[in-house]
Amino acid sequence: MTLSTPQLLRHAVAFVRSLRSEGMVVTPGQTATFARALGEISIFDPEEFFYAAMSSLLTRQEDRAKFAEVFRKFWQNLGLERFPAELLNQTALPPKAQKARPGEVGREPRSSEGSSNQPQPVVDRALTYSETEVLKQKRFDQMSEAELEAARKLLYSLVWNPPQRRTRRLKASGKEQLDLRRSFRRSLKHQGELVVLERRSRKHKPRPIVALADVSGSMERYARMLLHFLHAFTLQQTRQGVRRVESFTFGTRLTRITHTLKKRSVDAALQEVGQQVKDWSGGTRIGACLHSFNQSWGKRVLGQGAIVLIISDGWDQGEPGLLAFEMERLQKSCHRLIWLNPLLGTPGYQPLTRGLVAALPYIDDFLPVHNLNSLEMLVEVLQGLERRPGSTR
Amino acid sequence: MPKSVEETQRALEAHHYIADKGLSVAVFLALKLGRPLLLEGEPGVGKTEIVKVLAEMLSTRLIRLQCYEGLDISHAVYEWDYARQLMQIRLLEASGERDQEKVRHEVFSQEFLLKRPLLQALESQNGKAPVLLIDELDRADEEFEAFLLEFLSDWQITVPEVGTLKAEKPPVVVITSNRTREIHDALKRRCMYYWIDYPSFEKEYRIVQEKVPGVPEKLAQQAVAFVQALRKQDLYKAPGVAETLDWASSLLALGQTELSPEVIEETLGVLLKYQDDVVKAKNQARDLLARAQMSI
């Protein structure tokens, strides 16, 4: 085969477009590679054709199912080829569950406000110092809509420096190691006499952060605020240069919402989270969710000394033994495991639920997360984290 | 250099590597289009192995760069031999050389350049470009990835004291990753990508026959079927093909001709590397073996 015919090329480009319309990112460079690849293989062998497209256009195994689906639809619609069934049927997408969703996650559903109860106008003004202080101490579940709005604003103004980790990469300066290269270069000025010894030392980098937020029924009153918190947090961390904040929600199943939360507009992000998370306000099986996290995500996102935040009240309908087992595994694979519990802010609260009792031995820090003050406290704890695992370990 | 996908597949097989069609297409295109090949997959599915085979197949040398965090220029690309350079300065001094410029020129000649894997990979031997394996790239940090991006697109390296060194022929590059960290998209897009899955029963059986000669047919079938059944269990780390091969060799060395629950219990440590997994599998050994027998 020589280079592809114009007809085929046009189809190839159209195919890339339909991949893009399904949300996959394909660069023009990749399209060019694909076109070149078509010139090298026998395009009448459907299998070869499929794999050539896949190896040049696909970059993530997770997208494979979607890719195969688009591929099948596109080339079959053209009636060009009949592709072997076993190549494609394994990758059919599950039918989309049509489930009624709360209008907008992260805010009070509009319909729940009684008609007699006129929505309170949200006053957009800067709060005075004392108002801010009061607001910071008020529990999230007791806030009015207006107060929540103000609290959200404050959230985005929280500033923190992410905890650091000493990497193994060296930079010039400091005094940890001898830098022979620079020392030698300097010595040339003095006829090869090593007058000054240059040194270098390890670089510091922000630690990756992984947040697992409980969105089950018992957490409903807090979950919205916490999603806002996660969004603000992700935005803040990205500004601080942390490339890696991973977020997941769990209830009866684990959902990764990292990419959704990266949207700049909080409303758009939270609405999408609402559509994405299927177990909103349902039951809780923390152990099973942590199990699937440890299995499919742990190795991928816990590298480089990550800090894990679990945000949950610890009401668990699952097997405590499983929870303890998975907690132990999780704690062993991260730098620090922090459990944030909104109930911890209630005076007289004792963590006695079966789930929490099982999980407690593996928690490094057990912190409240019921009002803005407690979030500020979290900021301090994160900043104060030593570069090595803490004394609790 | 193979001329078609089929030829690639056959050539790999001739060197005892059983590749399925998808992998053969990716390898063929990588060779043909001169693109790096990025292989991902669970540990022990033969990512590194295929590179060794590729070097044999193309009868060229294999250069391996094992990645780790903090991997820097002096370990990946080049380093000056400072001790010898200092010595050279003294020698020049003793011979009465006073010209600074000349000393500098003398000291920074290629003679004192220690070539590390990436620089070595730019050199062809007998007109043949080497195969360069960049192993477990996910272990390296972003800084190294960024450097690699430049290297992979221009096939050249600039040594400030010497100048730019360019490859006569671009090397065949294979990058592997175990996904302990996501590789940057820009790098991925420059590569031909293939995800190596666990093999099917038939394929794995053929691999065992190729790689563990002398293993009785029945034992091989049982062992492979057992491993296949084991992979369907909810394990922390499922056994890879490498483990299957180790296990088959162990069974052979123990003089077994057939699997029994007792033998499985004694040798599970070869297959599974986490104590929790071993316990789980031990409890189910009988059941799994029965299922394996059925599936043959």
Interface residues (C-beta under 8 A of the other chain):
Chain A: V25 T27 G29 Q30 T33 R36 A37 E40 I41 S42 D45 E47 E48 Y51 A52 M54 S55 S56 L58 T59 R60 Q61 R64 T167 R168 R169 L170 L180 R181 F184 S187 L188 Q191 G192 L194 R243 N294 Q295 K299 R300 G303 Q304 F325 R329
Chain B: S4 V5 K21 G22 V25 A26 F28 L29 A30 K32 L33 R35 E40 Y68 E69 G70 D72 S74 E79 W80 Y82 Q85 L86 I89 R90 E93 Q100 V103 R104 V107 D138 D141 E142 E143 N178 R179 T180 R181 E182 D185 K188 R189 R190 M192 Y193 Y194 W195 D234 Y236 D276
